[in-house]
Amino acid sequence: MAGTATGTMADATDATGAAADIATVRAFNRFYTGVIGVLGDGLVRTPYSLTEARVIFELAQRADTGVLELRRALGLDAGYLSRMLARFAADGLVVRERSADDARRQIVRLTPRGREVFAMLDERSRADIRELLDGLPGEDRTRLLTAMRTIQDVLDGRPRRDEVVLRPLRPGDLGWVVQRNGALYDEECGWDRSYEALVAKVVSEYVDGHDPERENAWIAEAGGVRLGAVFCVRREDDVAQLRLLHVEPEARGMGVGRALVEECVRFAAGAGYSEIMLWTTALQRSAHRVYERAGFALVEEEPPVGRFGDVVHGQVWRRKL
């Protein structure tokens, strides 16, 4: 009986706390939408609602936008978006047509009049925000912007740059490296399972006969979430090889690849190698920029060959240590 009563009280306390949390979020939403003018007749003293302004803003980011892509990006109902675009077209803000490349795909673009409306919305929004920030003392302005960044970081789920750490391998990491390489190169390059088999072989060879003095591997992570990996292995007595560098899509642009490559180079130099090399393909252009910044140079272009269900243009990059 005592246990039942305690459990009931705990459940009631949890429910009360959850209700209070929900009320806090709803109160903040009501307050902030009032601050930025969302609840008035129109956004920033215009005839356009917040959703309509978001659509116009998205259309202004590129010359042509697929209607399906627009709907998915904003999470809008298909019928609702269609009616909105029809109104925009009647007002001379947009034109809609079938894609020349795929008749099944409808594209939409802003007209010159539509871009004038976007410029007006953008300037009024900037002016309102500027007025809001200019009215705050320096310390309060800093607190506000920090809180806003925190909200975005938490709800977006994107790891922060200052949270990323490099750590040695733990149980389960090797299987994760194989799985993620196989999945990512299938999704992004269209490579078949023979590439995943190659990764598994590289990982197996790293474990068999591993020399901890001259070989190492690192996992990049933030908040316990793995974001990437790299291996440094012996190629020859004086030459190390960087292998299996990968960075998860949500962590790209945060310096994760650079940190992994630089750690690999530091280890190779400390282990007594005179040179470090790597093999990649012409397709991995974003990785090329990371290698160049780390001091690697492209020294060999291989002729195209059929590998991984694709035509692969191999490259060898090297750096003196």
GUKEMAR-877073 format. One record per residue: residue in three letters; x, y, z of N, C-alpha, C, O in turn; residue number from 0. Coordinates in steps of 0.02 Angstrom, whole numbers, plus 50000, padded with zeros to 5 digits. Example, Ala and Ser with C-alpha at 12.3 -4.5 7.8 and 13.67 -1.06 7.14 Angstrom:
BEGIN
ALA,50660,49716,50390,50615,49775,50390,50660,49835,50390,50712,49834,50423,0
SER,50642,49888,50354,50684,49947,50357,50645,50002,50394,50670,50057,50402,1
REM end
This chain:
BEGIN
MET,50041,49940,50000,50000,50000,50000,50043,50063,50000,50030,50111,49964,0
ALA,50096,50061,50043,50139,50120,50047,50171,50134,49980,50176,50191,49957,1
GLY,50193,50079,49947,50225,50088,49882,50176,50117,49832,50195,50159,49791,2
THR,50114,50094,49834,50064,50119,49787,50050,50193,49798,50045,50231,49751,3
ALA,50045,50212,49863,50032,50282,49878,50089,50326,49856,50078,50380,49828,4
THR,50151,50303,49868,50209,50342,49848,50211,50351,49773,50225,50405,49747,5
GLY,50196,50296,49737,50196,50300,49665,50145,50348,49639,50158,50385,49592,6
THR,50085,50348,49670,50032,50393,49649,50052,50466,49661,50038,50509,49619,7
MET,50084,50479,49718,50106,50547,49733,50159,50569,49684,50160,50627,49661,8
ALA,50205,50523,49667,50258,50540,49620,50230,50555,49551,50251,50601,49516,9
ASP,50180,50513,49531,50149,50524,49466,50114,50592,49464,50118,50628,49414,10
ALA,50081,50609,49519,50046,50673,49522,50095,50731,49519,50082,50782,49486,11
THR,50152,50723,49554,50203,50775,49552,50232,50784,49482,50241,50840,49459,12
ASP,50245,50727,49449,50271,50730,49381,50222,50764,49334,50241,50805,49292,13
ALA,50157,50747,49342,50106,50776,49299,50101,50852,49311,50093,50890,49264,14
THR,50106,50872,49374,50104,50944,49389,50163,50980,49359,50156,51035,49331,15
GLY,50221,50949,49365,50281,50980,49336,50276,50986,49261,50295,51037,49232,16
ALA,50251,50933,49228,50244,50934,49155,50195,50988,49134,50207,51024,49085,17
ALA,50139,50994,49170,50090,51046,49154,50120,51116,49161,50107,51160,49120,18
ALA,50161,51125,49213,50193,51190,49223,50242,51206,49167,50247,51263,49144,19
ASP,50279,51154,49145,50327,51164,49090,50290,51183,49026,50312,51228,48990,20
ILE,50234,51149,49012,50196,51164,48952,50169,51236,48955,50170,51272,48906,21
ALA,50144,51255,49014,50119,51323,49023,50173,51375,49012,50161,51428,48983,22
THR,50234,51360,49035,50290,51406,49025,50305,51417,48951,50314,51473,48929,23
VAL,50308,51362,48913,50322,51367,48841,50267,51405,48806,50281,51448,48764,24
ARG,50204,51391,48822,50149,51425,48789,50149,51499,48806,50135,51541,48763,25
ALA,50164,51516,48868,50166,51587,48888,50222,51623,48850,50212,51680,48828,26
PHE,50279,51590,48842,50333,51621,48805,50314,51632,48732,50328,51684,48703,27
ASN,50281,51581,48702,50260,51587,48632,50213,51646,48623,50220,51686,48576,28
ARG,50163,51653,48668,50116,51708,48663,50151,51775,48671,50137,51823,48635,29
PHE,50197,51778,48719,50233,51840,48731,50276,51859,48671,50275,51917,48648,30
TYR,50314,51812,48645,50363,51830,48593,50329,51844,48526,50351,51889,48490,31
THR,50276,51807,48510,50241,51822,48447,50210,51892,48450,50204,51926,48399,32
GLY,50191,51914,48510,50168,51983,48518,50224,52033,48508,50214,52085,48477,33
VAL,50283,52017,48534,50341,52062,48527,50359,52073,48454,50373,52129,48433,34
ILE,50359,52019,48414,50381,52025,48344,50323,52039,48297,50333,52041,48236,35
GLY,50262,52049,48323,50207,52071,48281,50173,52018,48242,50138,52034,48193,36
VAL,50180,51955,48260,50149,51901,48222,50074,51900,48231,50038,51878,48186,37
LEU,50048,51923,48289,49978,51916,48303,49935,51974,48277,49875,51974,48286,38
GLY,49967,52023,48245,49929,52078,48217,49895,52059,48152,49895,52000,48133,39
ASP,49867,52109,48118,49833,52095,48055,49882,52070,48002,49862,52030,47959,40
GLY,49943,52092,48003,49993,52070,47955,50062,52077,47984,50073,52117,48029,41
LEU,50109,52039,47957,50177,52041,47983,50210,52107,47965,50204,52131,47909,42
VAL,50244,52137,48013,50279,52201,48006,50239,52251,47966,50264,52282,47918,43
ARG,50175,52260,47986,50131,52311,47958,50122,52302,47882,50125,52351,47845,44
THR,50112,52240,47861,50099,52224,47790,50037,52180,47786,50013,52157,47838,45
PRO,50011,52169,47726,49952,52126,47719,49968,52052,47725,49923,52010,47719,46
TYR,50032,52034,47736,50052,51964,47733,50059,51934,47803,50086,51964,47848,47
SER,50033,51872,47809,50039,51835,47872,50110,51809,47879,50151,51814,47833,48
LEU,50125,51782,47938,50192,51754,47950,50206,51697,47900,50261,51694,47873,49
THR,50158,51653,47889,50169,51597,47843,50180,51622,47772,50224,51597,47737,50
GLU,50141,51671,47751,50149,51698,47684,50218,51731,47677,50251,51724,47625,51
ALA,50240,51766,47728,50306,51798,47726,50361,51745,47723,50411,51754,47689,52
ARG,50352,51689,47759,50401,51635,47757,50407,51606,47687,50461,51590,47663,53
VAL,50349,51598,47653,50350,51571,47585,50387,51620,47539,50428,51599,47498,54
ILE,50372,51684,47544,50405,51734,47502,50480,51734,47516,50520,51738,47469,55
PHE,50498,51729,47579,50570,51728,47596,50604,51668,47564,50658,51675,47536,56
GLU,50574,51608,47569,50604,51548,47539,50611,51555,47464,50662,51536,47436,57
LEU,50561,51582,47432,50563,51591,47359,50618,51640,47339,50646,51634,47284,58
ALA,50634,51688,47382,50685,51738,47366,50756,51710,47371,50803,51744,47349,59
GLN,50764,51650,47399,50832,51624,47409,50862,51593,47346,50922,51579,47344,60
ARG,50821,51582,47294,50846,51550,47233,50802,51572,47175,50746,51597,47184,61
ALA,50827,51562,47114,50790,51583,47054,50726,51541,47045,50672,51569,47035,62
ASP,50732,51475,47050,50675,51430,47042,50670,51385,47104,50721,51365,47132,63
THR,50609,51370,47125,50598,51326,47182,50545,51275,47164,50492,51294,47139,64
GLY,50558,51212,47177,50508,51161,47166,50453,51168,47218,50467,51177,47277,65
VAL,50390,51163,47196,50334,51170,47243,50336,51116,47295,50322,51129,47354,66
LEU,50352,51054,47275,50356,51000,47324,50410,51012,47375,50400,51001,47435,67
GLU,50469,51035,47351,50524,51050,47397,50505,51106,47446,50522,51104,47505,68
LEU,50469,51157,47420,50448,51212,47462,50400,51188,47516,50406,51206,47575,69
ARG,50352,51145,47497,50303,51120,47545,50338,51080,47599,50322,51087,47658,70
ARG,50386,51037,47580,50421,50997,47629,50464,51039,47675,50467,51026,47735,71
ALA,50498,51089,47647,50542,51131,47688,50504,51169,47742,50530,51179,47797,72
LEU,50443,51190,47726,50404,51230,47773,50351,51190,47810,50318,51216,47855,73
GLY,50343,51125,47792,50295,51083,47826,50223,51106,47816,50183,51103,47862,74
LEU,50206,51128,47755,50140,51155,47741,50095,51103,47708,50119,51059,47673,75
ASP,50030,51109,47721,49981,51067,47687,49981,51083,47612,49985,51142,47594,76
ALA,49976,51032,47570,49981,51042,47498,49925,51089,47472,49939,51133,47432,77
GLY,49863,51078,47495,49808,51120,47473,49816,51192,47496,49802,51239,47458,78
TYR,49838,51201,47558,49848,51268,47585,49901,51306,47545,49891,51364,47527,79
LEU,49957,51273,47531,50010,51305,47492,49986,51320,47421,50001,51374,47394,80
SER,49949,51274,47391,49925,51285,47323,49880,51347,47319,49886,51387,47273,81
ARG,49835,51354,47368,49790,51413,47369,49830,51477,47380,49814,51529,47350,82
MET,49881,51473,47423,49922,51533,47435,49959,51553,47372,49961,51613,47355,83
LEU,49989,51505,47337,50026,51521,47276,49979,51548,47222,49998,51590,47182,84
ALA,49918,51522,47221,49869,51547,47172,49854,51622,47186,49849,51661,47139,85
ARG,49848,51640,47250,49837,51710,47267,49897,51752,47248,49889,51807,47221,86
PHE,49956,51727,47263,50017,51763,47244,50021,51774,47169,50040,51827,47145,87
ALA,50002,51722,47130,50003,51728,47057,49953,51780,47033,49968,51819,46988,88
ALA,49893,51780,47063,49842,51829,47044,49865,51900,47060,49846,51947,47025,89
ASP,49905,51907,47113,49931,51973,47132,49994,51992,47095,50022,52046,47105,90
GLY,50018,51947,47051,50077,51962,47012,50142,51953,47050,50193,51981,47029,91
LEU,50142,51914,47105,50202,51904,47145,50244,51845,47121,50305,51844,47129,92
VAL,50211,51794,47093,50246,51734,47071,50220,51710,47004,50166,51729,46982,93
VAL,50260,51669,46972,50238,51631,46913,50252,51557,46927,50302,51540,46958,94
ARG,50206,51515,46903,50214,51442,46911,50215,51410,46842,50179,51431,46797,95
GLU,50258,51358,46835,50262,51323,46772,50291,51254,46783,50318,51239,46836,96
ARG,50287,51212,46733,50316,51145,46735,50391,51150,46721,50413,51189,46679,97
SER,50429,51108,46755,50501,51107,46745,50517,51082,46674,50486,51035,46650,98
ALA,50566,51113,46642,50586,51092,46576,50620,51023,46579,50620,50987,46529,99
ASP,50649,51006,46636,50684,50942,46644,50638,50885,46663,50651,50827,46648,100
ASP,50583,50901,46698,50538,50849,46722,50468,50879,46725,50452,50919,46769,101
ALA,50425,50859,46677,50358,50888,46672,50316,50873,46733,50265,50907,46744,102
ARG,50335,50823,46774,50297,50808,46834,50312,50857,46891,50275,50860,46940,103
ARG,50365,50895,46883,50388,50940,46936,50365,51012,46921,50381,51039,46868,104
GLN,50329,51042,46967,50307,51111,46959,50356,51156,46996,50374,51143,47053,105
ILE,50376,51209,46963,50421,51257,46994,50386,51324,47000,50339,51339,46963,106
VAL,50409,51365,47047,50380,51431,47058,50437,51480,47068,50489,51462,47097,107
ARG,50428,51541,47045,50480,51592,47054,50447,51659,47067,50391,51671,47046,108
LEU,50483,51702,47102,50459,51770,47114,50465,51812,47051,50514,51806,47014,109
THR,50416,51853,47038,50420,51902,46985,50458,51963,47011,50472,51966,47071,110
PRO,50476,52010,46968,50506,52072,46994,50463,52105,47048,50490,52131,47096,111
ARG,50398,52103,47039,50353,52130,47090,50360,52090,47155,50360,52119,47210,112
GLY,50365,52024,47149,50373,51982,47208,50437,51998,47245,50439,51996,47306,113
ARG,50490,52012,47208,50554,52028,47240,50551,52097,47274,50585,52108,47324,114
GLU,50512,52141,47247,50501,52205,47281,50466,52195,47348,50484,52226,47398,115
VAL,50416,52150,47348,50381,52135,47411,50428,52103,47461,50428,52120,47520,116
PHE,50470,52056,47437,50519,52025,47482,50566,52077,47512,50579,52076,47572,117
ALA,50591,52123,47470,50637,52175,47495,50603,52218,47548,50634,52237,47597,118
MET,50539,52234,47538,50502,52273,47586,50494,52235,47652,50505,52263,47706,119
LEU,50474,52171,47648,50466,52130,47708,50532,52124,47745,50535,52131,47807,120
ASP,50586,52112,47708,50651,52102,47738,50675,52165,47774,50700,52162,47830,121
GLU,50667,52222,47742,50690,52284,47772,50649,52303,47833,50677,52326,47883,122
ARG,50583,52294,47830,50541,52310,47888,50557,52264,47947,50559,52286,48004,123
SER,50568,52200,47933,50586,52153,47986,50652,52173,48018,50659,52173,48079,124
ARG,50702,52190,47976,50767,52211,48002,50760,52274,48045,50790,52280,48098,125
ALA,50719,52321,48021,50710,52384,48058,50678,52371,48126,50699,52401,48176,126
ASP,50628,52327,48128,50595,52313,48192,50643,52279,48241,50644,52295,48300,127
ILE,50683,52232,48216,50731,52197,48259,50785,52245,48282,50806,52243,48340,128
ARG,50807,52289,48237,50858,52338,48255,50832,52383,48311,50868,52398,48359,129
GLU,50769,52404,48305,50739,52447,48357,50734,52409,48424,50746,52438,48477,130
LEU,50715,52345,48420,50711,52305,48481,50779,52300,48516,50783,52311,48576,131
LEU,50831,52285,48478,50897,52276,48507,50927,52341,48531,50960,52344,48583,132
ASP,50916,52395,48493,50944,52460,48512,50914,52486,48577,50944,52527,48611,133
GLY,50854,52462,48594,50822,52485,48655,50845,52447,48717,50821,52462,48772,134
LEU,50891,52400,48709,50915,52360,48766,50984,52382,48788,51026,52396,48745,135
PRO,50997,52385,48853,51066,52396,48877,51111,52340,48852,51087,52285,48837,136
GLY,51176,52353,48849,51223,52304,48821,51219,52236,48854,51221,52185,48820,137
GLU,51214,52234,48921,51212,52171,48957,51148,52132,48941,51150,52071,48931,138
ASP,51091,52168,48938,51028,52134,48922,51027,52109,48850,51000,52056,48835,139
ARG,51057,52148,48806,51061,52127,48735,51101,52062,48729,51081,52016,48693,140
THR,51156,52058,48765,51197,51997,48764,51159,51938,48792,51160,51883,48764,141
ARG,51124,51948,48848,51085,51894,48878,51031,51870,48830,51020,51809,48823,142
LEU,50997,51917,48797,50943,51898,48750,50970,51857,48692,50942,51804,48676,143
LEU,51024,51879,48661,51051,51844,48603,51079,51775,48623,51072,51727,48586,144
THR,51109,51772,48683,51134,51707,48707,51076,51659,48718,51081,51600,48700,145
ALA,51022,51683,48747,50964,51640,48759,50933,51617,48693,50913,51559,48687,146
MET,50931,51660,48644,50903,51642,48579,50946,51588,48546,50919,51540,48518,147
ARG,51011,51595,48549,51056,51545,48519,51047,51478,48556,51048,51425,48525,148
THR,51039,51481,48622,51029,51420,48660,50965,51384,48640,50965,51323,48631,149
ILE,50911,51421,48632,50847,51391,48611,50855,51358,48544,50832,51301,48534,150
GLN,50888,51392,48497,50897,51363,48430,50940,51300,48433,50925,51251,48400,151
ASP,50994,51303,48472,51039,51245,48477,51002,51184,48505,51009,51129,48479,152
VAL,50963,51196,48558,50929,51140,48591,50876,51110,48546,50872,51049,48539,153
LEU,50835,51152,48515,50779,51127,48475,50801,51102,48407,50770,51057,48378,154
ASP,50855,51131,48380,50880,51109,48315,50916,51042,48320,50919,51004,48272,155
GLY,50944,51028,48379,50980,50966,48388,51049,50966,48358,51084,50915,48359,156
ARG,51071,51023,48331,51137,51027,48301,51190,51037,48355,51183,51082,48396,157
PRO,51242,50997,48356,51293,51004,48407,51331,51070,48400,51340,51094,48344,158
ARG,51353,51098,48454,51392,51160,48452,51466,51144,48441,51491,51092,48462,159
ARG,51499,51190,48406,51570,51181,48390,51611,51170,48453,51657,51129,48454,160
ASP,51595,51207,48507,51636,51203,48567,51622,51140,48608,51656,51127,48657,161
GLU,51572,51100,48587,51556,51038,48622,51593,50978,48592,51596,50926,48624,162
VAL,51621,50986,48533,51651,50929,48497,51717,50910,48530,51760,50953,48542,163
VAL,51725,50845,48544,51788,50819,48571,51809,50759,48529,51768,50726,48498,164
LEU,51875,50746,48529,51902,50686,48497,51921,50637,48552,51952,50656,48601,165
ARG,51903,50575,48543,51918,50525,48593,51942,50461,48559,51930,50451,48499,166
PRO,51975,50417,48596,51997,50352,48567,51937,50306,48557,51881,50320,48579,167
LEU,51949,50251,48523,51897,50202,48510,51871,50170,48574,51908,50159,48622,168
ARG,51806,50154,48573,51774,50116,48626,51738,50057,48596,51728,50055,48535,169
PRO,51718,50009,48637,51680,49953,48610,51618,49977,48572,51581,50020,48596,170
GLY,51607,49949,48514,51551,49967,48472,51568,50018,48418,51531,50025,48370,171
ASP,51624,50054,48426,51642,50106,48377,51660,50077,48309,51643,50106,48257,172
LEU,51695,50021,48309,51717,49993,48245,51657,49973,48201,51656,49985,48141,173
GLY,51607,49941,48232,51547,49924,48195,51511,49985,48170,51484,49985,48114,174
TRP,51511,50038,48210,51479,50101,48190,51515,50131,48130,51482,50156,48084,175
VAL,51581,50130,48130,51619,50157,48074,51601,50121,48009,51591,50153,47957,176
VAL,51597,50055,48011,51580,50017,47951,51509,50034,47929,51497,50046,47870,177
GLN,51463,50034,47976,51392,50046,47958,51383,50116,47930,51348,50124,47879,178
ARG,51413,50167,47961,51402,50236,47938,51436,50249,47871,51409,50285,47829,179
ASN,51495,50222,47861,51527,50230,47795,51485,50198,47741,51474,50227,47688,180
GLY,51461,50137,47754,51420,50104,47704,51357,50143,47688,51339,50150,47630,181
ALA,51323,50167,47740,51260,50204,47730,51271,50271,47696,51235,50288,47649,182
LEU,51321,50309,47718,51332,50376,47690,51355,50373,47618,51331,50413,47577,183
TYR,51400,50327,47601,51424,50325,47532,51371,50296,47485,51373,50309,47425,184
ASP,51325,50257,47512,51268,50235,47472,51222,50294,47458,51201,50305,47401,185
GLU,51206,50333,47510,51159,50389,47503,51188,50445,47462,51153,50474,47420,186
GLU,51252,50461,47471,51281,50521,47442,51318,50509,47377,51325,50555,47336,187
CYS,51343,50448,47367,51382,50433,47306,51350,50378,47264,51368,50369,47206,188
GLY,51303,50341,47293,51273,50286,47257,51317,50224,47254,51307,50182,47211,189
TRP,51367,50219,47299,51412,50162,47298,51377,50101,47327,51335,50106,47371,190
ASP,51396,50042,47300,51363,49981,47321,51398,49951,47383,51443,49981,47411,191
ARG,51375,49892,47402,51399,49862,47465,51471,49840,47463,51500,49824,47515,192
SER,51501,49839,47403,51572,49821,47400,51615,49873,47435,51669,49857,47461,193
TYR,51592,49936,47438,51629,49987,47475,51624,49972,47550,51675,49977,47585,194
GLU,51565,49955,47574,51558,49938,47645,51601,49879,47663,51630,49875,47717,195
ALA,51606,49830,47616,51650,49772,47627,51723,49794,47633,51760,49767,47673,196
LEU,51743,49842,47591,51812,49868,47595,51824,49901,47663,51876,49890,47694,197
VAL,51777,49940,47686,51784,49973,47752,51791,49920,47806,51832,49927,47851,198
ALA,51750,49868,47803,51754,49815,47853,51823,49782,47851,51850,49764,47903,199
LYS,51851,49775,47792,51918,49745,47786,51971,49790,47816,52016,49767,47851,200
VAL,51966,49856,47804,52013,49903,47832,52010,49902,47908,52062,49902,47942,201
VAL,51950,49901,47935,51941,49899,48008,51969,49834,48037,52001,49835,48089,202
SER,51956,49778,48002,51982,49714,48026,52058,49714,48026,52089,49689,48073,203
GLU,52089,49740,47973,52162,49743,47969,52191,49788,48023,52246,49776,48048,204
TYR,52153,49841,48041,52177,49885,48094,52181,49848,48160,52227,49858,48199,205
VAL,52132,49804,48173,52131,49767,48236,52184,49712,48236,52218,49702,48286,206
ASP,52190,49676,48180,52238,49621,48176,52309,49649,48173,52325,49686,48126,207
GLY,52350,49632,48220,52420,49655,48220,52427,49728,48234,52476,49759,48213,208
HIS,52379,49757,48270,52381,49829,48285,52442,49848,48325,52459,49815,48375,209
ASP,52477,49901,48303,52535,49928,48338,52516,49994,48369,52514,50045,48335,210
PRO,52501,49995,48434,52476,50057,48466,52527,50114,48465,52508,50172,48473,211
GLU,52590,50098,48455,52641,50151,48452,52639,50188,48386,52659,50246,48382,212
ARG,52616,50154,48333,52619,50184,48266,52552,50187,48231,52549,50208,48173,213
GLU,52499,50165,48263,52432,50167,48234,52382,50190,48286,52387,50173,48345,214
ASN,52332,50227,48262,52282,50253,48309,52218,50271,48271,52218,50273,48210,215
ALA,52164,50283,48308,52101,50302,48278,52063,50346,48327,52073,50340,48388,216
TRP,52020,50390,48302,51984,50437,48344,51912,50442,48322,51895,50435,48263,217
ILE,51869,50453,48371,51799,50467,48359,51786,50539,48381,51806,50559,48436,218
ALA,51753,50578,48338,51731,50645,48357,51660,50639,48384,51618,50606,48354,219
GLU,51646,50671,48440,51579,50668,48467,51562,50732,48505,51606,50770,48525,220
ALA,51498,50743,48515,51473,50799,48555,51412,50774,48593,51366,50747,48564,221
GLY,51413,50784,48658,51357,50762,48699,51344,50688,48695,51287,50666,48701,222
GLY,51397,50649,48685,51389,50577,48680,51366,50552,48612,51356,50492,48603,223
VAL,51357,50597,48564,51336,50578,48496,51396,50578,48450,51433,50627,48446,224
ARG,51407,50522,48415,51464,50516,48370,51453,50556,48306,51400,50551,48275,225
LEU,51503,50596,48288,51497,50641,48231,51545,50625,48175,51538,50652,48120,226
GLY,51595,50582,48186,51643,50566,48133,51700,50524,48160,51703,50509,48220,227
ALA,51744,50505,48115,51800,50461,48135,51857,50467,48085,51847,50490,48029,228
VAL,51916,50446,48106,51974,50441,48061,52022,50390,48090,52025,50379,48151,229
PHE,52061,50358,48046,52111,50308,48066,52179,50330,48039,52184,50357,47984,230
CYS,52231,50318,48078,52300,50327,48056,52335,50260,48060,52340,50231,48115,231
VAL,52358,50233,48004,52388,50166,48002,52456,50169,47968,52473,50217,47933,232
ARG,52495,50116,47978,52560,50112,47946,52552,50091,47873,52521,50040,47859,233
ARG,52580,50130,47828,52582,50113,47757,52649,50080,47739,52652,50027,47709,234
GLU,52702,50115,47760,52770,50090,47753,52807,50110,47817,52778,50143,47860,235
ASP,52870,50090,47824,52906,50106,47885,52908,50182,47898,52903,50203,47956,236
ASP,52914,50222,47845,52920,50294,47854,52857,50331,47831,52855,50393,47832,237
VAL,52806,50295,47811,52746,50327,47783,52684,50303,47820,52670,50243,47824,238
ALA,52646,50351,47848,52582,50336,47878,52526,50347,47827,52536,50382,47777,239
GLN,52468,50317,47839,52411,50328,47795,52350,50348,47835,52333,50316,47884,240
LEU,52318,50402,47813,52255,50424,47842,52199,50386,47806,52196,50385,47745,241
ARG,52155,50354,47845,52103,50312,47814,52035,50324,47848,52031,50342,47906,242
LEU,51983,50313,47808,51914,50311,47832,51891,50375,47867,51853,50372,47915,243
LEU,51915,50432,47842,51888,50495,47869,51815,50502,47848,51799,50497,47789,244
HIS,51772,50515,47896,51703,50532,47879,51675,50578,47932,51694,50574,47991,245
VAL,51629,50622,47912,51596,50668,47956,51521,50663,47944,51499,50665,47886,246
GLU,51483,50657,47997,51410,50652,47990,51382,50716,47960,51407,50770,47974,247
PRO,51329,50711,47919,51301,50770,47885,51284,50828,47931,51297,50886,47914,248
GLU,51256,50813,47990,51236,50868,48035,51294,50904,48067,51285,50957,48096,249
ALA,51355,50876,48061,51414,50907,48092,51459,50941,48041,51511,50969,48059,250
ARG,51441,50939,47978,51484,50969,47926,51482,51045,47931,51430,51075,47945,251
GLY,51539,51075,47918,51545,51147,47924,51563,51170,47994,51568,51230,48007,252
MET,51574,51123,48039,51591,51140,48108,51665,51130,48125,51685,51139,48182,253
GLY,51704,51111,48075,51775,51099,48087,51791,51030,48113,51847,51018,48135,254
VAL,51743,50984,48111,51755,50916,48135,51805,50880,48092,51851,50848,48117,255
GLY,51797,50884,48026,51844,50851,47980,51914,50878,47989,51963,50840,47991,256
ARG,51921,50944,47995,51987,50974,48005,52019,50949,48069,52079,50934,48070,257
ALA,51980,50946,48123,52007,50924,48187,52031,50851,48183,52084,50835,48210,258
LEU,51993,50809,48150,52012,50738,48143,52076,50731,48102,52120,50693,48120,259
VAL,52080,50768,48046,52139,50763,48004,52201,50790,48040,52254,50759,48037,260
GLU,52194,50846,48073,52251,50875,48109,52275,50829,48165,52335,50824,48176,261
GLU,52229,50796,48199,52249,50748,48252,52287,50690,48222,52336,50666,48250,262
CYS,52264,50667,48165,52298,50612,48130,52369,50632,48110,52416,50593,48118,263
VAL,52376,50693,48084,52442,50718,48063,52488,50724,48124,52547,50706,48120,264
ARG,52461,50751,48179,52503,50759,48240,52527,50691,48265,52585,50684,48284,265
PHE,52483,50642,48265,52502,50576,48289,52556,50546,48244,52605,50518,48268,266
ALA,52547,50552,48178,52596,50523,48131,52665,50554,48140,52715,50519,48139,267
ALA,52666,50620,48149,52730,50653,48161,52762,50629,48226,52822,50616,48228,268
GLY,52722,50623,48278,52748,50601,48343,52769,50529,48343,52812,50509,48383,269
ALA,52740,50488,48298,52757,50417,48294,52820,50405,48252,52842,50347,48245,270
GLY,52849,50457,48225,52912,50450,48189,52908,50442,48114,52959,50430,48082,271
TYR,52849,50448,48085,52843,50444,48013,52871,50507,47981,52869,50561,48012,272
SER,52898,50502,47921,52923,50560,47886,52873,50587,47836,52881,50642,47809,273
GLU,52820,50548,47823,52770,50570,47774,52703,50537,47791,52701,50483,47821,274
ILE,52649,50570,47772,52583,50541,47779,52547,50548,47712,52553,50599,47679,275
MET,52510,50496,47693,52474,50497,47629,52402,50475,47640,52384,50449,47693,276
LEU,52362,50485,47588,52293,50461,47589,52270,50449,47518,52296,50477,47470,277
TRP,52220,50406,47512,52187,50393,47448,52116,50416,47452,52081,50401,47501,278
THR,52094,50453,47402,52025,50476,47399,52003,50475,47327,52037,50446,47284,279
THR,51947,50505,47311,51924,50509,47242,51910,50581,47224,51903,50624,47267,280
ALA,51904,50594,47160,51890,50661,47136,51822,50685,47158,51808,50745,47156,281
LEU,51779,50639,47179,51711,50657,47199,51708,50692,47266,51662,50731,47279,282
GLN,51756,50678,47310,51754,50704,47379,51784,50775,47383,51835,50785,47416,283
ARG,51753,50823,47349,51782,50890,47345,51785,50926,47412,51833,50961,47426,284
SER,51734,50917,47454,51735,50951,47519,51793,50924,47561,51824,50963,47598,285
ALA,51808,50860,47556,51865,50831,47593,51931,50859,47565,51979,50868,47602,286
HIS,51933,50871,47499,51995,50899,47470,52014,50964,47504,52073,50976,47518,287
ARG,51964,51007,47518,51980,51071,47550,52008,51061,47620,52052,51098,47641,288
VAL,51982,51011,47655,52009,50996,47722,52082,50973,47716,52124,50995,47755,289
TYR,52096,50929,47668,52164,50904,47659,52213,50960,47640,52269,50963,47664,290
GLU,52190,51004,47596,52233,51060,47575,52251,51104,47634,52308,51125,47642,291
ARG,52201,51120,47676,52214,51162,47734,52261,51128,47783,52297,51162,47821,292
ALA,52262,51061,47784,52306,51024,47829,52375,51014,47799,52418,50981,47830,293
GLY,52388,51041,47739,52454,51037,47709,52465,50980,47660,52521,50971,47636,294
PHE,52413,50942,47644,52419,50889,47594,52418,50919,47524,52389,50972,47512,295
ALA,52450,50884,47478,52450,50904,47408,52433,50844,47364,52454,50788,47378,296
LEU,52394,50856,47313,52376,50803,47265,52438,50787,47223,52465,50831,47190,297
VAL,52460,50723,47224,52521,50705,47188,52509,50654,47132,52552,50643,47090,298
GLU,52450,50623,47132,52438,50572,47081,52364,50567,47066,52322,50561,47111,299
GLU,52347,50569,47001,52278,50558,46977,52276,50490,46943,52312,50480,46894,300
GLU,52236,50445,46967,52231,50379,46937,52180,50380,46880,52132,50419,46882,301
PRO,52189,50338,46830,52139,50334,46777,52073,50307,46805,52073,50268,46852,302
PRO,52017,50327,46776,51952,50304,46801,51945,50229,46794,51963,50199,46743,303
VAL,51918,50197,46847,51907,50126,46847,51838,50111,46877,51811,50153,46913,304
GLY,51811,50054,46861,51747,50034,46889,51757,50005,46958,51788,49952,46966,305
ARG,51730,50038,47009,51733,50014,47078,51670,50035,47115,51642,50088,47100,306
PHE,51649,49995,47161,51592,50011,47205,51527,50025,47166,51484,50062,47189,307
GLY,51521,49994,47107,51462,50006,47066,51462,50073,47032,51409,50098,47012,308
ASP,51520,50104,47025,51526,50171,46997,51591,50175,46958,51631,50128,46959,309
VAL,51602,50230,46924,51666,50244,46892,51704,50291,46939,51683,50348,46950,310
VAL,51759,50268,46966,51795,50304,47018,51860,50333,46991,51899,50298,46958,311
HIS,51871,50397,47005,51933,50431,46987,51975,50437,47050,51966,50483,47090,312
GLY,52021,50391,47061,52061,50391,47122,52113,50445,47123,52138,50467,47071,313
GLN,52131,50467,47183,52182,50518,47193,52226,50498,47253,52201,50468,47301,314
VAL,52290,50514,47249,52336,50505,47304,52360,50575,47326,52384,50614,47285,315
TRP,52354,50588,47391,52377,50651,47420,52431,50636,47471,52427,50585,47506,316
ARG,52481,50679,47476,52537,50669,47522,52556,50734,47558,52542,50789,47535,317
ARG,52588,50722,47616,52614,50779,47655,52677,50757,47691,52678,50704,47722,318
LYS,52729,50798,47687,52790,50785,47725,52780,50804,47798,52745,50852,47813,319
LEU,52812,50766,47843,52805,50779,47914,52871,50805,47943,52876,50819,48002,320
REM end
